[in-house]
């Protein structure tokens, strides 16, 4: 485990080229953080600083907001299937803690976890006891029997028919819920455990054994029940889905975010745009995942054929676009997270637009959690210090009052997003929550 450095209260970054996450213009100047927030963003040299401040001379390197990944699985990405199936319950949590640190060191200062018992990990990271990104936890994903989240044995009796919980349920990864009453209880259970948003499985999946990609999952009434229960707590439902038919049912039920969507048609993207529904999709390559099952390997191939189409249609029709990676069950391949980010240069309209998606774009999606958003509700002190502007206590931007999550990059990622594919070399400074976790500058 990485030893945290002693953290100064004030950090001064001078002689840096600033990409603020929103503007097309890069400015040269300085940024000063105080505590957990950005205090000033200015041109030219900074004012004289207190002796105890940490001064970082950027020497013309590019300062960008911390990156975010809107679809991760910390427990599933950090462990293998056999470890989770055969090992003790603690292996998943310990692996997740290690993966959280690895993500932070790749420059991902915020993630949205889309199925996993990560609430306690989030609390320890927020308290500074462990290094890692901010986490928006979904807790267990909800699935119908035989759906994408049903990883029980084929001979297991469903709980609704008197059987016992599956291993994935006992680990807090999934919750099998059939019928509106169980869906209501399942959603409320995750909110009780600290979920900032709810994940439901609305269609077939690649990794799951029993469903085909075209299968519709959860009835319209079940989806509406989940959406209503989440709305009562001031937040939203995101659904796992690939196909147009399942997307249409989900949008009609009031779902706010479509996860994946790679097999949608152009009309489905138009529908999402008309209803202001988010698309959180992944720039998959077939080699990103390894599936021993020929059925899953073929489903993976089919999903990957839709990547360029769905990104293109989303841009054409103005769909609100978020970026995620969805890597799992192969810890040796989790570093592909950085490589997948670089693919946004070709899929999101260029390196600068891709970088915006992974910073301020994802941050706008995170704000959909509303009252359950753990990081974006400004305090009275924030408003007094910085005003009630749109960036107070926000993520994904470099602005006065924003969280002090910053990366100093050797080179210009707005011109070459590939620089972020090698974070060990090109990320010279990593600051999260006003703390320096990496500084390789002299």
N, C-alpha and C positions, 0 to 999 in steps of 0.2 A: 504494500500500500504506500502511495506517495505521501511523503511528509509535507504538510502545508507549511509555507513560509510564514514568518511573522508579518502581519499585514499592516501597512501604514494606513492612517486615516485618510490621508490625501495623496493622490497620485497625479502627477503632472506629465502629460505626454506632449512634447514639443517637437517642432519641425516634422509634422506628419501631414500627409495628403489624406483628406477626410472624405470618405464616402458615407453619407448619412443614412443610407437605406431607402431614401425616398427620392431625392433630387437626382437629376441627370448630371449635375455639376459637381466636380470634385474641387474642393477648396483646400488651400494650404494654410495651416495654422496650428492651433493647439487645442487640447481638451484637458480639463481639470475635473477629477472626480473627488467627491467628498463623502465619506461613508459609503453607502451602497448606491448613490445616485451620481449622475453627471451634473456637475455644478456649472461649468461654463464651457462653451464652444466658441472659440474666437479666432480671428485672423492674426497673423504675425506671431511674435514671441509672447509667451505668457507673462503675467506680472510676477514679481518676485514672490517666491513661495516660502513657506515656513521651513525651518531647518529639518523638521521631522518628516517632511513630505518626501515621497519617492519621485525622483525626476527621471523620466525615460526620454532619451534623445532618439527620436525616430529616424533621423537622417534621411528624410524623404520617403520613408516606407508608407504604405497605405493602411490607414486605420478604418476598419469596417465594424459594423455591429456584430455581436455574437451570432453565429449561425443557429438555425433551428431545424428540427426534423419533426414533422407533424404526424408521423406514423412509425413508431418504434415499438418493440417488445423487449424490454430490458431483461426480463427473466428468460424469455425464449431465445433471444439473441445470444445470451451469455452461456447457455447450457445446451447440451445435446439431448436428443430425445431419450436415449438410454439413461442418462444421468437423472432426468426428471422422472422417468418411469421406474427405475430401479433404485435410485439413491434416496437418501433421507430428505425430508422436506426442506432442510436448511440449505441444500446445495443450490437450489434455485435462487434463494435470496443472496447468498454469498457471490454466486456468479453474476447476479444482477448488479451488485455493488461494484464488482470489478469492471463490468461493462460500462457502468455509468461513468467511472473515472476515465475509461478509454474514450468514451464519446466526448467528454469535456476536453481531453487532450487532442482531439481532432478538431476542436473549435466549436462544437455544438453545445451552446450554453443553455438551450431550452429544448425539451422534447415533449411530445404528447404520446403517452404510453397507451396503446390501443388494445390491451387485454393482458392483465397481469396484476398480481397483488403487490403494488408498488407504493401504497400509501405511506407505510412506515419508512421505506427508503427515502421517499420525498421529504418526510419530516426530518430525518437525520441529516440529509444534505442541506436543507434550508437552515438548520441549526448550526451548520458548519462542522458537524462531527465527521462527515465523510465528504470527499470531493466528488462532484458530479454536476450534471446540468439541473436546471429547474425542471420539474416534472409536472405535467398535467395528467393525472392518473384517470383511467377509465375503470380501474379495478377489473372484475371478471367480465368477459364478453358474454352476452346472452345469445343462446342458440336454442332452436327447437330440437327435439329428438331426431337424430339422423341428419342434423344440419352441420354447418361448417365448424361449429364448436363442439360437436359430439365426438370426443376421442375415446369413448368407452369401447369395450370389446363388443363384437356383434351379438354375443350371447348374453350380455348384461341386460337386465330388465330395467326399463326406464323408471325413474323415480316416481313419475306420475302414475305408474302401474304397480307401485309398491317396491321397486328396486332401490338400490343404494347409490350414493353419489359416485361419479367416476373419479379417477385419479386427478384429471385436470380440474374437476370441481373442488376436490379436497385441497389442491394446491392454490386455489383462488384464481386460476387462469380463466376458467369458463364457468357459466351457470346454465344448466339445461332448464328451460322454462317453457312449458306448453300451456296454451290457453291464456286468456287475458288476466285471470287471477294470478297465475304464476309469473307472468311477465311483470305485472305491477309489483309483486313481492320481490322479484329479481332486481328490478330497477331501484326500488327503494333500498334494497340491501346494499347495492353498490354506492348509492348516495350516502347511506349511513356510514360506510367505510371511507368516505372522503373523495369519491369520484367527482371530478370537475366536469365531466361529460359522460354520456352513456354510449356504449358500443353494442349494436345488435347485428346479427348475421341474417341478411335478407336474401341471400342467394348462395349458390354453390361455390365451393372453394377448391384450391389446388391441393393443399396439404391434407385435406380431410378425405377419409376413406370411403364414405358411403354416398356422397352426393355428386351429381354431375354439375357442370358449370351452368347449365340452362335451368336448373331447378329453382323454383320460387320458394322462398322460405319466409315464414311468418305471414299470416293472413293480414288483410288490411286492418281488421279490428285489433289484432295483436300489436301491430306496429303503432296504431293510434294510441293504444293503451300505454306503450312505452314512451311515446312522444309526450303524452299528457302528464305522465308521472314525472318526467324530466322537467317539463315546463313548470310544474308546480314548485319545483326547487330552483327555478330561474335559469335552467340550462337546457341543453339540446341533446338530440340523438344523432349519432353518426352510424351509418350502416355499411357493412361489408357487402359488396355487390359488384358483379362484372357486367351483367347483361341489361339491355334496354328495358325489357319487360319488368324486371325487378326494380330498376331505377324509377320507372313510371309509377309503380305501386308505392314506392317509398316516398316520392315527391308528393303524391296525392295524400299520403298519410301525415305529412308535415315534417318529414325528416329534413334536417338542415344541412347535412354533409354526406356526400357520397364518397366512400373510400374505394379506390381502385377505378372501376368503370371502364376497364380497357376494351370490353366487347360491346360498348354502347354504339348506337347509330347517331348520325348527325342530328336527327330530330330530337333525340333524347338530350343532347347537349343544349339545343335550343330551348327545350322545356326547362332545363335546369337554370339557364340564364333568365328565362321569363319569371321564374319563381325565386330568383336570387339564392339558389342553392349552391353550396360550395362543392368543388371537386378536389379532393385530396388524392392525388394519383402518384404513381411511382414510375420513374424512368427505367423500367426493368430491361435487363438483357437475360437471355435464356440461361446463361452461365451463372447468374447471381445465386441460384438455388440448386441444390443437388437432391434429387428424389430417387430413391431406390425403386419405388413403385413405378412400373411403366405407365399406369393410369395417371398418376400425378405428374410424371414427366411430360406426358402428352398434353395434359391440361395446362401445364406451365408454358409449353410451346405455343398453345393457342392464345393464352393471355398476352404473351410477348409480341404476337403479331399485331396487336392493337395499340401499342404504345404511341407510335408516331401519329396515328389517326386521331386518337383521343386528345393528345396535346394540341394538335393542329386545330381541331374543331373547337376546343375550349378557347383558344386564342381568337379564332375567327368570330365566335359568337359572344365573347366577353364574359365567359363563365369565370366566377371567382375561383382562382387556382391556388392550390397549396401543394407543397412538396413533402413527400415522405419516402422512406426506404423499405420498411416492412421486412427486414432481414431476420431470420430465425433459424434456430437449431443447428447452426454451424459456427461455433465461436471463432474458428480459424478464418472464416470469411467475413466477420463483422466489420473489418476495416474497409470493406467495399462501400460503406456508407459515404466515405469521401469521394470515391470514384463516381458513385451514382449522382452526387451533387454536381460534379463537373459536366454531366450529360445535359444539364439544364441549358447550357450554352447553345446546344443545337436544337433543343426542343421547346424552349420558352421564349425564343426570339432574340438570342444573343447573350453574351456573358453578363452584361449589366442587368438585363431584365431577369435573367436566371438568378442573379445574386439578390435582386429585390424580392423575388418569390421566397427565397430561403431566409429572408430577414424580415422586412416589414410586411410582406405578404402573408407569411405564416402567422405573424403576430396578430394580424387582423382576424384570422381564423380563431386564434386562441381567445380573442375577446368575445367570441360567440358564447363562451361559458357564462357571461353575464355576472350574476351575483355569486356564482360558484368559482369565479376566476380568482385564484390565490395570489396573483402577481400584478394585476392591472387596475386595482381600485385605489386611487390616490387617497392619502390621508389628508387631514386638515392642514398638517404641517407642510405637506407637498404643495397644496394649493396656495398657502400663504407665501411659500418660498418662490414658487415658479409660476403661479397663476393657474387658471383652470383650462389651459390649452389642451389640444388633443394629444400631446406627447407626455403629459405628466405621468410618471411611473410606468410608462409603456416599455415594451420590449421591441427589439428589432430595428431600433433607430438610434442615431447619435444626435441627441437633442438635450437641451437643458431640462432637467427633471426626469429624464429617462433612467432606467436602471443602468448601472455601470457594468455592462457586458460588452467587452471590446476585444478585437483581435488586431494585431499589427502584422501585416503581411509583407514579405519581401517581394516587391513587384506590384503590379496593378491587376487585381482580379477582375476589375470591370472590363478589362481588355482581354485577359487570359484567365478564365475561370479554372483552367487546369492547374493553376498554382495551388488551389485548395485541395487538389487530389494528393498532395504530398505534405500533409500538415506537419510532420516531424521536421521537415527541412524549411518550409516556407512560413509557418506560423512562428514568428519571433517572440511575440508576447500574447499571452492569454489572460484576460481579466474577466472575472465573473463576480457580480455582486460587490464590486469595488475591491476585490482581492486578486492579487497577482498569483496565478497558478503556474505560469511559465514566463521566463524572461531570459533569452539567450543573447541579448545584446550586451556589448561591453559597457 
